Amino acid sequence: MSNVKFYREEHQVPLEMHKVRIVQKLFLLPVEERQKKMEEAGNNTFLLHNKDIYIDMLTDSGVNAMSDNQQAAMFQADDAYAGSETFYRLKKAIKETMGLNDMLPAHQGRACENILAEAFCRPGDLVPMNFHFTTTKAHITRCGADVVELVAAKGLDANNLDPFKGDFDIPRLKKFIKDHRDQIQWLRIETGTNLIGGQPISAHNMHEVAKICREEGIISVMDASLLQDNLHFIKTREEGYKDKSIKEIMFELCADMDIVYFSARKLGFARGGCICSNNEKLMLRMKEYVPLYEGFLTYGGMEVRSMEAIAVGLYETLDEEYISQGPMFIEHMVNELHEYGVPVVRPAGGLGVHLNASEFFPDMPHGQYPAGALGAAMYIAGGIRGMERGTISEQRERDGSERYAALELLRLAVPRRVFTLSQIEYVADRVKWVWDNRKLIGGLHFVEEPAVLRFFFGRLEPIGDWQQKLVEKYRADFGDSL
Ligand SMILES: *Cc1c(COP(=O)(O)O)cnc(C)c1O
């Protein structure tokens, strides 16, 4: 995006500084078909077939558009089991864009987390973090440790307009460390909190947390998967950063951490994962797990062509005109929905638009999965696929009881450099329709519930015939339109 001003101010919209040169045909099924497909998918948007989806907003993971330069770089990928030149190019890109000397490759973000958990979690340990991510938590608990969330209260308040709702609650962190120091080996900072609306963490807060870790001898780990958006927010929202380049901010943040890892399905517009550090001792503790779980140390389960794409993608991450596109499209949609009265998480965060399902359905209990129901309704209403980020995405407690999510959100992710503004406008239009017809919508219940990561492949059914009624209302309102 650029700062280009429109002549007619009232028509100002985010303006792309790139053009599309490869396209993919999309299909929009009639509403009756959409209802059928939702039923076949067990009311779980993960189980839909992509061909049946018009606007896929499930995730920003592995679906960001590549640039011409990334595609070109993929042609020079060096296929070698060991010592591939591609590995050294990626390592150099990490050095030049993050200032970190050493890198361990892994096939994606959760593979990095598996290695971190194996290396640094003992049974009974506690891992403090601003907020958990599903895969992070699954690996940590698998190793017998537990996650402790210390996000500031503003982070869980969907109506708080603070610009950095991903910040740690510093006094709580200090007290927690004081009370549990023996159980803590490492702390994780998620830059751009995935599960609470892509809300960023301020550089100031990160530096404070890093300082506490240094004083206490705790390993500081940054999950940089969503750092791209967070960099944009630090530059545009945080005092003292307006005149710093994205590269300067990136270097400043990375220099303060012991370990930085990321999913290259998000950071770097590609696919893969990397664990980076300047600390040789820590890298040594993780190194052995790479050949064990991933592959040899110079590819780590990644395909060399993807590694070339990450290398180029990391340089593009330093380009403000590229990285502002996602956050600005999201802000555009959030503003439009908010003006209409739709409950959305504000301020606009990175990664997607987050609808607050609890306010769509104030009387629906968590146990009827309001965010899941909203996800099913959005697909029926517009062929739009979102992701439930509420109670279904939680794991049951060890005793089998439900753990209710702090926020019941439906996330409509905005993959980077992918959609046009008219498609964003269409989504906003269908969200408004669902909002206006929210009283027709009911809950869901599980018919098949896996014990681990149930949100990926669990199956649910609607409670009552609300989906049929929604389809009838759609026909009444839209006539024979798709
Ligand atoms: C996506 C994500 C991960 C996991 O990465 P994958 O590549 O999907 O395994 C970890 N942390 C955060 C913050 C993420 O957004």
The ligand as an SDF file (V2000), in Angstrom:
LIG
                    3D

 15 15  0  0  0  0  0  0  0  0999 V2000
    0.6330  -20.5640   12.3430 C   0  0  0  0  0  0  0  0  0  0  0  0
    1.3330  -20.3190   13.5890 C   0  0  0  0  0  0  0  0  0  0  0  0
    2.1510  -21.3030   14.1410 C   0  0  0  0  0  0  0  0  0  0  0  0
    2.2900  -22.6890   13.5510 C   0  0  0  0  0  0  0  0  0  0  0  0
    2.8480  -22.6510   12.2810 O   0  0  0  0  0  0  0  0  0  0  0  0
    2.5440  -23.7870   11.1870 P   0  0  0  0  0  0  0  0  0  0  0  0
    3.4740  -23.4640   10.0680 O   0  0  0  0  0  0  0  0  0  0  0  0
    1.1170  -23.6810   10.8130 O   0  0  0  0  0  0  0  0  0  0  0  0
    2.8590  -25.0940   11.8150 O   0  0  0  0  0  0  0  0  0  0  0  0
    2.7960  -20.9870   15.3210 C   0  0  0  0  0  0  0  0  0  0  0  0
    2.6410  -19.7900   15.8980 N   0  0  0  0  0  0  0  0  0  0  0  0
    1.8650  -18.8320   15.3930 C   0  0  0  0  0  0  0  0  0  0  0  0
    1.7340  -17.5200   16.0850 C   0  0  0  0  0  0  0  0  0  0  0  0
    1.1780  -19.0610   14.2220 C   0  0  0  0  0  0  0  0  0  0  0  0
    0.3930  -18.1030   13.7290 O   0  0  0  0  0  0  0  0  0  0  0  0
  1  2  1  0
  2  3  1  0
  2 14  2  0
  3  4  1  0
  3 10  2  0
  4  5  1  0
  5  6  1  0
  6  7  2  0
  6  8  1  0
  6  9  1  0
 10 11  1  0
 11 12  2  0
 12 13  1  0
 12 14  1  0
 14 15  1  0
M  END
$$$$
